[in-house]
């Protein structure tokens, strides 16, 4: 099992996941997974507007080598940060172990 990876999360307004992915790829990411979700709003904002707002969001998950993560986060900030239409946030979390990336040795069968 491989170590030395982190998972980068980028949460952006609907329609901006490709912008995030393009920025990450330009910084060394190989690919990612896009999930659809919806945001929430505070109760105070709901009372002020007298409506319930649940904006559509896209979550981009990128598994990357640890040494690439700083560059990927900087690239994401430029492309999808809070000063852009994407209104995105990005962060990373450590990953303990990874399988399924690159060449894998066959798993030895356990025999009784």
trRosetta pair geometry for C-beta under 8 A, 3 or more apart (Angstrom, degrees):
i j d omega theta_ij theta_ji phi_ij phi_ji
1 97 4.2 9 156 -167 133 117
1 98 6.6 145 -174 58 82 40
1 99 5.6 -58 -118 -67 85 88
2 5 6.8 66 117 -21 105 117
2 97 7.0 128 66 -161 43 62
2 98 4.7 -37 69 64 97 98
2 99 7.4 152 18 -82 85 40
2 101 6.3 -77 36 63 148 113
2 102 7.4 80 -49 40 152 123
3 96 7.2 -45 -119 169 93 40
3 97 6.2 -43 -83 -102 75 59
3 98 7.4 160 -86 15 27 89
4 65 6.1 1 133 -150 97 78
4 66 5.1 -103 -177 2 65 114
4 67 7.9 -4 176 -13 106 87
5 63 5.7 12 177 -178 130 89
5 64 6.6 155 -153 82 81 28
5 65 6.0 -63 -103 -104 67 36
5 66 6.3 -135 -105 -42 14 76
5 95 4.5 -32 93 62 94 130
5 98 5.0 41 21 -33 150 141
5 101 7.8 125 -77 19 150 164
6 63 7.8 175 88 -149 34 51
6 64 6.2 -23 63 66 78 79
6 65 8.0 29 19 137 78 15
6 66 5.3 95 -17 -102 103 67
6 69 4.8 10 58 -81 139 146
6 92 4.5 30 155 177 129 122
6 93 6.6 160 -166 76 84 34
6 94 5.8 -55 -112 -109 84 39
6 95 5.8 178 -112 2 25 94
7 61 6.2 -18 -171 -164 106 91
7 62 7.0 146 -161 75 54 46
7 63 5.6 -26 -102 -96 74 66
7 64 7.9 134 -108 20 26 71
7 92 6.5 156 80 -155 43 70
7 93 5.2 -16 60 59 96 88
7 95 5.4 103 -26 -58 91 113
8 24 7.0 169 92 -125 147 130
8 29 7.5 -89 41 -95 140 132
8 60 7.9 -13 110 110 90 91
8 61 7.5 146 77 -159 55 40
8 62 4.2 -16 58 62 103 103
8 63 7.9 -165 19 -74 75 19
8 64 5.9 12 -7 14 115 119
8 69 6.1 178 -68 -136 111 89
8 72 5.5 -90 -78 119 167 136
8 73 6.7 -149 -132 -70 122 80
8 76 7.4 180 170 -30 130 152
8 90 6.4 5 -179 -174 98 103
8 91 7.5 176 -151 94 59 29
8 92 4.8 -34 -96 -94 65 90
9 59 6.5 -23 -162 -168 93 97
9 60 7.3 143 -160 76 41 57
9 61 6.1 -11 -103 -102 68 66
9 62 8.0 -166 -69 24 27 76
9 90 6.7 173 89 -148 53 55
9 91 5.6 -9 57 61 97 75
9 92 7.2 168 14 -93 72 35
9 93 7.1 33 -11 -3 112 102
10 17 7.9 140 95 -128 111 66
10 20 4.5 171 115 -162 151 141
10 24 7.4 -135 -17 -54 145 127
10 59 7.3 153 78 -158 49 48
10 60 4.3 -8 57 54 101 108
10 62 7.4 31 -2 -2 104 112
10 76 5.3 -134 -102 -152 130 139
10 80 6.3 70 -175 79 125 149
10 88 5.6 10 -178 -177 91 131
10 89 7.3 178 -148 88 52 41
10 90 4.3 -12 -101 -100 80 96
11 37 7.8 -47 -138 59 104 130
11 57 5.7 2 -174 179 91 129
11 58 7.5 166 -151 83 48 44
11 59 5.3 -13 -101 -104 76 77
11 60 7.8 -159 -71 21 32 71
11 88 6.1 163 82 -148 47 76
11 89 5.4 -1 52 54 97 86
11 90 7.6 -177 18 -79 62 48
12 16 4.0 -113 149 85 134 116
12 17 6.1 175 58 -73 126 55
12 19 7.4 -175 -172 63 166 106
12 20 5.5 -153 -24 -43 147 133
12 57 6.8 145 75 -160 34 77
12 58 5.4 -22 65 62 87 91
12 60 7.0 20 7 -6 111 108
12 80 5.1 -59 -101 -170 125 134
12 86 4.3 -34 -153 -178 112 104
12 87 7.0 129 -151 67 59 59
12 88 3.9 -23 -94 -89 82 111
13 16 5.4 65 65 6 74 126
13 55 6.7 -49 -128 157 85 128
13 56 7.5 72 -169 86 60 70
13 57 6.6 -70 -115 -113 28 61
13 58 7.6 14 105 17 21 89
13 85 6.9 -89 47 143 142 69
13 86 5.4 -162 29 -157 93 41
13 87 5.1 66 -34 42 111 102
13 88 7.3 -107 0 -62 69 75
14 36 7.9 40 -113 -139 95 93
14 55 7.3 -144 -9 167 104 84
14 56 3.8 28 -55 102 134 109
14 57 6.4 -98 -54 -87 71 15
14 58 5.9 115 -112 -27 45 97
15 58 7.5 178 8 -12 26 134
16 19 4.8 -43 -166 35 74 120
16 20 6.2 78 137 -23 82 97
16 58 6.6 -179 59 44 67 125
16 80 5.8 130 153 -124 127 113
16 85 7.1 -180 -83 101 133 86
16 86 3.7 155 -177 -117 164 101
16 88 6.7 -138 113 -54 139 119
17 20 5.5 -54 -152 38 37 113
17 21 6.1 35 152 -19 69 107
17 34 4.6 67 178 -127 153 128
17 58 4.0 -91 -57 135 113 147
17 60 5.2 155 -147 -67 89 108
18 21 5.5 -51 -141 39 34 111
18 22 6.1 39 157 -22 66 104
19 22 5.9 -53 -147 35 27 111
19 23 6.5 27 154 -18 61 107
19 79 5.6 -178 156 164 94 112
19 80 5.8 135 109 -75 111 103
19 86 6.0 -135 78 -73 140 138
20 23 5.9 -59 -151 36 29 110
20 24 6.3 26 154 -17 65 109
20 58 7.9 -172 20 101 138 114
20 60 4.7 -173 109 5 137 159
20 76 6.0 31 -146 -131 84 95
20 79 6.5 158 -100 105 44 124
20 80 4.8 -4 -85 -32 88 155
20 86 7.0 146 -55 -162 96 154
20 88 6.5 156 -86 -119 120 166
20 90 7.7 166 -145 -83 116 120
21 24 5.7 -55 -145 38 32 111
21 25 6.2 33 156 -20 66 106
21 29 7.7 -119 -157 95 60 137
21 31 7.8 7 -157 -153 112 44
21 32 5.4 -141 -115 38 100 127
21 34 7.4 -59 -54 -65 129 111
21 60 6.0 -152 -64 -141 82 141
21 62 7.9 164 -117 -78 70 118
22 25 5.8 -54 -145 36 29 111
22 26 6.5 34 154 -23 62 105
22 79 7.4 -174 79 -152 89 157
23 26 5.7 -54 -152 32 31 114
23 27 6.8 14 152 -6 62 110
23 75 4.4 168 166 148 93 99
23 76 5.5 136 108 -88 132 47
23 78 6.9 179 -147 71 133 91
23 79 3.5 -125 -75 1 149 159
23 80 6.7 -145 18 -12 153 98
24 27 5.9 -70 -155 44 33 104
24 28 8.0 -76 167 60 60 53
24 29 3.8 -3 148 20 97 147
24 32 6.5 53 83 -38 154 136
24 60 7.4 -168 -14 140 148 138
24 62 5.4 -129 -176 -94 155 163
24 64 7.8 -133 -176 -62 110 140
24 72 5.1 33 -137 -150 80 101
24 75 6.3 154 -86 93 36 128
24 76 6.2 24 -70 -68 85 98
25 28 7.7 -167 -165 48 29 14
25 29 5.2 -80 -82 69 44 88
25 30 7.5 79 -119 -115 81 9
25 31 7.6 36 -90 -79 104 39
26 75 5.9 176 77 -152 101 145
27 68 6.7 132 136 -178 88 95
27 71 4.3 180 -170 132 113 98
27 72 4.6 169 100 -89 134 53
27 74 7.3 154 -117 64 149 85
27 75 4.0 -140 -40 -14 136 150
28 64 7.0 94 107 -153 97 124
28 65 7.8 -72 141 44 125 102
28 68 4.2 -130 97 -141 138 128
28 71 6.2 64 14 88 121 132
28 72 6.6 -96 56 -64 92 95
29 32 6.5 9 160 -48 135 102
29 62 5.0 -35 -141 -165 138 134
29 64 5.3 -70 -107 -89 81 123
29 68 6.9 157 -66 140 60 138
29 72 5.6 83 -47 -113 109 126
30 64 7.7 161 11 -105 82 78
31 62 7.6 179 102 -128 35 82
32 60 5.1 28 147 -177 147 92
32 61 5.8 162 -169 79 91 46
32 62 4.1 -46 -100 -86 111 78
32 63 7.8 158 -112 11 63 61
33 60 7.4 151 76 -157 44 49
33 61 4.6 -14 59 58 95 104
33 62 7.9 -175 22 -71 65 42
34 58 5.7 -14 -166 -174 102 110
34 59 7.2 145 -158 76 50 49
34 60 5.6 -19 -101 -100 73 69
34 61 7.8 -165 -75 19 26 74
35 58 7.1 150 77 -163 46 57
35 59 4.4 -18 62 61 99 103
35 60 8.0 -167 23 -73 71 25
35 61 6.9 44 -7 -13 108 109
36 56 7.1 -24 -167 -168 96 98
36 57 7.5 142 -165 83 50 54
36 58 6.0 -32 -106 -106 57 68
36 59 7.7 -159 -74 19 10 82
37 56 7.7 143 87 -162 39 54
37 57 4.7 -28 78 71 87 101
37 58 7.3 151 28 -100 78 20
37 59 5.6 38 5 -18 124 113
38 54 4.6 32 162 161 129 100
38 55 6.6 164 -158 85 76 36
38 56 5.6 -47 -103 -105 80 43
38 57 5.9 151 -114 14 20 90
39 54 6.5 175 71 -163 55 53
39 55 4.8 1 40 60 112 89
39 56 7.9 -32 7 35 83 3
39 57 5.1 98 -40 -38 89 126
40 54 6.5 -10 -101 -118 50 81
41 45 4.8 -98 166 81 111 130
41 46 5.9 135 100 -55 112 85
41 52 7.6 173 46 -161 119 52
41 53 4.8 51 -17 67 148 97
41 54 7.3 -121 -4 -80 96 48
41 55 8.0 89 -52 -2 104 92
42 45 4.8 94 61 7 84 101
42 46 7.1 -143 99 -6 46 86
43 46 5.4 -52 -150 34 37 116
43 47 6.4 37 153 -20 67 103
44 47 5.8 -54 -150 34 31 110
44 48 6.4 32 152 -21 64 106
45 48 5.6 -52 -147 34 34 114
45 49 6.3 11 162 1 68 109
45 53 7.4 -63 126 34 116 121
46 49 6.5 -71 -145 50 25 92
46 50 7.7 82 162 -92 56 13
46 51 7.1 -124 -149 79 66 35
46 52 5.8 15 -133 -100 114 59
46 53 7.3 -154 -96 16 75 81
47 50 7.1 19 -170 -75 29 54
49 53 6.9 21 80 -26 154 117
62 72 6.7 -152 104 -178 148 149
63 95 6.8 37 -138 -46 96 165
63 98 6.8 131 -178 -121 136 135
63 101 7.2 -131 117 -75 132 139
64 68 4.8 -104 164 78 120 119
64 69 5.7 151 89 -77 120 74
64 72 5.9 135 33 -28 175 159
65 68 5.0 80 67 5 84 107
65 69 7.7 -137 94 -32 45 82
66 69 5.8 -38 -157 -4 39 119
68 71 5.8 -68 -167 48 57 109
68 72 5.6 57 141 -27 86 110
69 72 5.5 -57 -143 38 33 113
69 73 6.2 33 160 -19 68 105
69 92 5.1 35 -165 -89 131 167
70 73 5.9 -56 -148 36 28 109
70 74 6.4 27 155 -17 63 107
71 74 5.7 -55 -147 38 32 111
71 75 6.2 33 154 -18 65 107
72 75 5.7 -56 -148 38 30 112
72 76 6.3 31 153 -19 65 106
73 76 5.6 -53 -145 37 31 112
73 77 6.4 37 154 -24 64 103
73 90 5.5 178 -135 114 75 124
73 91 7.7 43 -120 -110 120 25
73 92 6.6 -87 -67 -26 122 112
74 77 5.7 -50 -149 31 31 114
74 78 6.7 30 154 -16 62 104
75 78 5.9 -56 -153 35 32 110
75 79 6.2 13 157 -6 67 115
76 79 5.9 -69 -142 47 30 101
76 80 5.6 -40 -175 41 72 105
76 81 7.4 116 129 -58 63 75
76 88 6.9 -102 169 115 97 136
76 90 4.2 65 117 -43 145 166
77 80 7.6 -76 -110 58 12 63
77 81 4.4 41 -169 -71 57 120
77 90 6.6 -116 -61 37 68 124
78 81 6.6 33 -55 -10 9 117
79 84 7.0 -3 148 -46 32 171
79 86 7.4 27 132 15 69 153
80 84 5.7 -113 -140 67 26 142
80 86 3.8 -65 -147 94 82 153
80 87 8.0 -41 174 48 75 22
80 88 3.5 13 142 27 105 144
80 90 7.2 97 77 -41 112 115
81 84 5.6 99 58 4 59 103
81 86 7.7 76 33 69 23 107
81 88 6.3 -68 -88 65 17 85
82 87 6.0 34 -132 -144 53 56
82 88 7.3 -125 -63 58 48 42
82 89 7.3 31 -61 -75 93 74
84 87 6.9 -139 80 -45 66 38
84 88 7.1 -11 64 17 113 92
95 98 6.0 43 137 -58 132 99
98 101 5.4 0 143 11 123 124
99 104 6.7 60 -165 -115 83 134
100 104 7.0 -7 -85 -55 26 141
